[in-house]
Amino acid sequence: MSKNKRPPADLPVVTVAGDLDASNLGPLDAQLKAAADGAPGVILDISAVTFGDSTFLNLLIRTHRTTDLRIAGLHPPVDRLFHLVGVDTVLKIFPTVADARSTRA
């Protein structure tokens, strides 16, 4: 199967938890790049994220520009940040990983 025809059910999932800011985003950046390498996209499960700052949003936007980034599990207070900044209208956001897997690009 070609890279572009890979079903969303096969997309790799990266799960992250806790507070995300400039001091700890390096490992997440590396995980997202590794997961997207050889895949048409990646699902990022942020259901256990309790805080994200502008550097976290910047990472998401950069990743979105290079691959089919699907965000799963957005909830308060992070959803408020997404809405205030407006990235909720740019990024692909799904309630769950299962929903992100079941929707074609």
Backbone torsions as a table, in degrees:
resi	resn	phi	psi	omega
1	MET	NA	136.0	-179.0
2	SER	-73.6	159.3	-178.4
3	LYS	-55.4	-41.9	-176.1
4	ASN	-74.7	-14.5	-177.4
5	LYS	-104.1	7.5	-179.5
6	ARG	-64.5	127.2	-179.5
7	PRO	-67.8	151.6	-178.7
8	PRO	-61.8	-22.3	178.8
9	ALA	-64.1	-20.9	-179.8
10	ASP	-94.7	-1.3	-178.5
11	LEU	-64.4	138.1	176.9
12	PRO	-67.6	151.7	179.9
13	VAL	-116.7	130.4	172.6
14	VAL	-111.4	127.7	180.0
15	THR	-111.8	134.9	-178.4
16	VAL	-134.3	152.4	-177.5
17	ALA	-143.5	161.2	173.9
18	GLY	86.2	-157.9	180.0
19	ASP	-87.8	132.6	-179.5
20	LEU	-119.4	117.7	178.9
21	ASP	-148.0	-175.7	-174.9
22	ALA	-56.7	-26.7	-175.8
23	SER	-75.7	-16.4	-174.2
24	ASN	-137.9	17.8	-177.2
25	LEU	-85.0	-14.7	-179.3
26	GLY	-52.6	-51.6	179.7
27	PRO	-62.0	-38.0	178.5
28	LEU	-65.9	-42.1	177.2
29	ASP	-57.5	-46.9	179.9
30	ALA	-63.4	-40.9	179.0
31	GLN	-63.5	-43.8	-179.7
32	LEU	-64.2	-43.0	178.9
33	LYS	-63.4	-43.9	-179.7
34	ALA	-65.1	-41.2	-179.2
35	ALA	-66.9	-37.8	-178.0
36	ALA	-78.8	-18.3	180.0
37	ASP	-66.3	117.1	-179.6
38	GLY	84.9	1.9	177.9
39	ALA	-124.2	152.0	-179.9
40	PRO	-76.9	-5.2	-179.1
41	GLY	-176.0	-177.9	179.9
42	VAL	-149.7	145.7	174.9
43	ILE	-103.0	127.9	177.3
44	LEU	-108.5	113.3	178.8
45	ASP	-88.5	109.0	-179.2
46	ILE	-110.2	22.4	-176.4
47	SER	-63.1	-21.4	179.5
48	ALA	-106.0	13.1	177.6
49	VAL	-81.0	130.1	-178.1
50	THR	-103.5	-17.5	-179.8
51	PHE	-159.9	143.1	173.5
52	GLY	-144.0	138.8	179.8
53	ASP	-107.5	-169.5	-176.2
54	SER	-64.7	-29.4	178.2
55	THR	-70.0	-33.0	174.1
56	PHE	-64.0	-46.8	178.1
57	LEU	-62.0	-40.0	178.2
58	ASN	-60.4	-43.3	177.6
59	LEU	-60.8	-42.9	179.8
60	LEU	-63.6	-43.3	-179.5
61	ILE	-66.1	-43.0	177.4
62	ARG	-61.0	-42.5	179.5
63	THR	-66.3	-41.4	178.2
64	HIS	-58.3	-35.8	-178.8
65	ARG	-71.1	-21.8	-175.6
66	THR	-107.5	-12.8	-178.4
67	THR	-155.8	171.9	175.9
68	ASP	-79.8	86.9	-179.5
69	LEU	-85.3	126.9	176.5
70	ARG	-120.2	123.6	-178.6
71	ILE	-97.5	128.1	179.4
72	ALA	-121.4	141.8	172.7
73	GLY	85.9	24.7	179.2
74	LEU	-64.8	129.7	-179.6
75	HIS	-151.9	169.0	179.6
76	PRO	-59.8	147.0	-2.5
77	PRO	-87.8	-3.8	-176.1
78	VAL	-65.5	-34.3	179.4
79	ASP	-63.4	-32.6	176.9
80	ARG	-64.6	-43.7	176.9
81	LEU	-59.7	-46.4	178.9
82	PHE	-57.7	-43.5	-177.9
83	HIS	-69.4	-45.0	-178.6
84	LEU	-60.6	-39.5	-178.1
85	VAL	-83.3	-23.5	178.6
86	GLY	94.3	4.7	179.8
87	VAL	-71.4	-15.3	177.3
88	ASP	-65.9	-17.2	177.6
89	THR	-94.0	-8.6	-177.6
90	VAL	-105.7	-43.7	-176.7
91	LEU	-83.1	154.2	175.3
92	LYS	-86.0	113.4	-174.8
93	ILE	-118.1	133.7	-178.7
94	PHE	-130.0	149.6	-179.8
95	PRO	-63.2	-37.1	-176.4
96	THR	-140.0	166.9	174.9
97	VAL	-62.5	-39.9	178.9
98	ALA	-58.9	-41.4	178.3
99	ASP	-65.7	-41.2	179.2
100	ALA	-64.2	-34.7	179.3
101	ARG	-72.7	-31.1	-172.2
102	SER	-89.4	-4.2	-177.0
103	THR	-106.5	124.3	175.8
104	ARG	-72.9	151.1	-178.0
105	ALA	-60.8	NA	NA
